[in-house]
Amino acid sequence: RFYKPFIRNKTIDKPQYIKGRDTMELMMYAKNLKGKGEQIQVALNSINGDREIGTFDTLDELKLWLLTADHNEAVIVLVAEKREELAELMQALPLFRKVKIILMLPDREPETIKIGYKLEPRFLSFLDGGFSILSEIVKNMLTSAGSDNKTGQASEPDGKAW
């Protein structure tokens, strides 16, 4: 069952059921929707076509969305620009188990990566690089929703499972 996501600047009293939707929901969380968050949003918009990407800039909004419905067919890009933001995301750890996570980390420090892996992301990358591989991974995850990829794993851009 798919529900219309909670979209920033729009309010929804109750989740709304969308019939006939055959693709995954694409969502993004970034505490700061300017800078890197904005760059990532532009990259995601380029692959998501005319569908709106749900964005969250507060952890409370994100938690509410995660609690409102069954999001087993959702991909969420989590952007942590600081290690403190990553620590805040850990508060919602049990809720993240029902979505497919792509995690963007602020640095390549071993401690940051260790914390990031606790969120069990399908793909982990860093904010200091380009976002072209991110776009390819997300595109692949969105298009494999109804395909033969039943392993639950993301695939590389060339189609090979990790």
N, C-alpha and C positions, 0 to 999 in steps of 0.2 A: 504494500500500500504506500502510495506516495502522497505527500502533503505539500501544499504551497509553503515555501520557507518564510520565516520571519525576515523581512527585508528592512534594512536600515531606512529610517525616515518614513516608514509605513507601519501601521499597526494592524494586527489581525487579532480579533477577539478569540477566535477558535481556529485551529488548523483547518485548512480547506482541502478536501480530497480532489485530486486531479485525475480524471479518468484517462486511460489510454496513453499515459506517459511511458515511453520506452527507454529513457536514458536516465542516467544518474543525476542527482542534484549536485551542483558545484557551489561550494561555499568558501568563504575566506575570512579568517580572523587576523586582524592586525590592530594592535593598540593604537598605532599611529597610521592613519590611512593616507598620510602624505609621505613623500620620500620613497623609500623602498617598498612600502605597502602599496603606494600608488603605481609604481613600476610593475609590481607583480600583478596588480589588478588589470593593468593594460595588457600584459602578456596573456592573462587568462581570458579576457574579453575577446582577444583575437582568435581563440580556438572555440569559444562557447557560442559563436554565432549570435543570433538575436535573442537568445535566452538570457535573462537577467541573472547575474551572480549575486547571491546573498552575501552581504558583508557585515561583519560585526567589529565594533571597536571597543566593546566592553566585555569582560568575562561573564558578567551577569546576563547579557543578551545571548551570548553563546550558550550558556548553561540552560537558559529558558528554551532555546530552540532545540537543544539536545533532549530535553525532557518532554517536549510537546508531542512527539510522534516517533514512529519507527523509522529510523534513517539508515537502514542497512544498505541502501543503495545510494549513499551520499559520499562524496569526496570532499574533504575540507582541507584547505591549505592553511596551516598555522604559521604565522610569521612572528618570530621572537627577535626583536632588534637588540635586546639586552638579556643577559643571563637572568636578571630578576623577573623579566616577563616570562621566561621559560619556567621558572619556579612557580609563578602564579598559575600557569597552565596545568601544573601538576595537581592543583586543587580539584580539577575536573576529570582526573584520570579515569575513574570508573565510568563516566559518561562517554568517554572517547572510544570505549570498546565496541560501540555499535556503529562507528563510521570508519571510513578509510582515510587515514591521515597522511598528508604530505607535510613534512616539517622543514621549515627554513630556519636555520640556526644563525646566531649572531657572529660566532667565531668558530675556529677549529680546535679549540682547547679540548684536551681529553675529558676533563670534567664536564664541560658543556655537552659533548657528544654522549657521554654516559647518562646524563640527565635526560637528554633528548630521546635516547633509545627506550627509556622507561615508558614513553608514550606509545611505543610499538608502531612507529610510522611505516607505511608502505614504501616511502621514499624519503630520504633525508638529504638536504642540500644546505648550502651556505649563502648568506646574503652578499658576500664579497665577490660572487661570480655573476655571470650572465644568467638570464632566465630562459634561454632557448631550450635547454634540456628539461626544465620544469614544464614548459609548454608541451613538449613532446610526451612526457610522462603522463601529464593530466589528460591530454588528448587520447592517449592509448587507454587509460583507465576508463574514460567516459565511453569510448567506442566499444570496449570489450565487455560492457555491462550485459549485453544480450548475446555475446558470441560464445564460442566453445571454450573460452578460458574459464574453466570452472574451478581452478586451483585456488582462487581467492588472492592470487599474487599479482602485483603489477608486472607488466612486461616492459622490456626495453623497447626503444623506438623501432628496432628492427624486428620486433615481434617475439623475441626469445624471452621466456620466463626467467626470472632471477633465480 
